[in-house]
Amino acid sequence: MPEPTWEPASLRALAHPTRISLLGALRVHPQLTATEASELIGVSPTNCAFHLRALARFGFVEEAEGGPGRRRPWRASDVPLAFSDVQPDEESAAAARALSDVLIGHWLGRIAAVQAARDEEPPEWRDVLGGSQTVAHATLDEVRAMVEDVREVLGRYDDRLRDPALRPEDSRPVEMLMFAQPYGS
């Protein structure tokens, strides 16, 4: 299996809404067939299979042990989705910006959908879920330290993504998004 790289071809391969949805599904479920994935993300099994093979070519997913053909399970590679649009050349920067645009659209769409259904959550979950905003006057080094601190805290739960047996019985997948960007009114 190829090692994932953040070169223009792999960035462009990932910059597709179906592929982002598949990776998201495989981060919550240890393995899925194309048919199972299609039920989760609302795309045909044939389309899912095509996109899973494309992701595999670039090392983002891999075949898991299991059945052949349509019953073939896939799993996400253990690669964090962390990249920068600060790239050494314009082709790489354009590919990174395209991936960033797809990701932001995906995240914002999911936020809107979840928020629209927030009344369906139990009160105790509604109390802890949702958004918040903080504006801090900080230097470059301070922002870098804040980002590292938040990643360290969230990293305490990474093992649960890889090993479902470590997930507490009453746990559920919760997405945390973090954006550090200049604030302007």
N, C-alpha and C positions, 0 to 999 in steps of 0.2 A: 504494500500500500504506500502511495506517495506521502511524504511529509507535507503538511499544509505550509504554504508560504504566503506572504503578503505581497506577491508580485502582481502586476496588472492583470494577467489572465485569471488568477485565482480571485482577485477582487471583483472583476467583472462577472465571473461565474457565480459568485455569491450574491451579486446585486440583482436578485430576482425575488419578488414577493413570495412565490411558492417555495423557493429554496430556504428563505428565511423562516417561513412557517414550518417547514419540515425540520430544520435545525431546532427550532423552539420546541416542537413536539418531542423530538428525540432527547432533549435535555430534561424533559419531565418524565418520559417513559424510557426505561432502559433499552428497549428495542421494540421496533415496529415493523410489520410488513407494509408494503405499499398500500394494500387494501385497508389495513388498520389506520395508517396515516391519512388515507383519503377520507375516512369517516371523521377524523379529528379536524382536518383543515378544510374540508369541503371542496376538494379537487379530485378528479377521477383517479382510480388506481393506476391507469396507464400513464397519466401525467405525473403522478407521484413517482412511479418507477423510473421514468425518464429523468426526473430531477434528482432522484437519489443516486442514480448512476453518474450523473454529472458532478454531484457533490463528492462522490467517491473518487472520481478522476483527480480531484484536487486535494484529497486527503481530509475532507471535513466530516465524512461518514465512512463507515466500513461495514462489510457484511458481518453479521453475527452468526454464530453456529445455529443451524436450524434447517428448515426444509429448503428444497430446491425451487426454482422458478418463482411462481407467484407467491409461494409461501416463504420466500426468502426473507428473513428478518434483517434489519439494519440497525446500527447503533451509531451514536455520535462519537467522533474521535474526541480525545481528551485535549481539546484545543480551545483556549478562551477566545472569545470574539472581541479581540482588542487590536485595534489598528489605528493609524493616524493618517490624516490627509497631508501631513508634512512629509513629502516624498522627494527623492533626489531628482526626479524628472517629471515633465508635464504629463506624460502618459500614465504614470503611476498615480500622480496626484488626481488626475481626472477620474481614474478608476476608483480611487478611494472616496472621492466626493460622490460618485454615483452610488457606491455602496452605502455611504453615510445617508444620502437622501432616501434610499429605499428603507433603511433601518428606522430613520426618524418617522417616515410615513407609517411604517408598520407599528411602531410603538405608539404613536399618537392615535392611530385608529383603534388599537387595542385599549388604550386608556379610555377613549370615548365610549367604546362598547361596554367596558366593565363599569364605568361610572354611570352609564344609563341604566344598568341593572343593579346598582348598589343597594336599592331597597329590598332586594331579594336575599341579601346577606343577613345572617343572624346579628342582632344588636352588638354582641361582643366583638364580632369581626368588623362591623361597620365602624366601631370605635377606634380600631387600630389601622384600618386600611384607608387609603386616600392620599392626598398630596399635601405637600408643604413647600414653602419657599423660604429661603434664607438669602439675604444679601449681606455680604461681608466685604469690608474694605481690607484687601489683603495684597501682599506682594506676590510676585511669581513663585518664590520659594514657599511661602505660606500656603498658596493654593495647591501647589504640588504636594505638600505635606498633608493637607486636608484630604485630597484625593487618595493618597496612599493609606491614610488612616481609615477611611471609609471602606476601601477595598480590603484592608486587613480584617476589619470587623466582619464584613460579608463573607470573606474567605473561610471563616470558621465553620461555615455550613456547606462548603464545596463537596465534602466527602459524601453527603447525602444525595447529591446529584448522581454521583458515580455508583453508589451502593444503596439501593432501595431498602435493604435490611436495616440500615442505620437511621431511617426516617421514623420519628416517633409516631405512634399509632394515630394520634389526633392531628398530625401535620398535614399541610397541603402546600402545593407550590405557590409561592408568593414572589412576584417580580418586583425588583427594586431597580429603578432607573436613576442615573445620576448624570446631570449635565453641569459642567463648569463652563460658564460663558460670561463675557462682559455684560453688565447690566446697563441698560439705557432706558430712559423713560420715553 
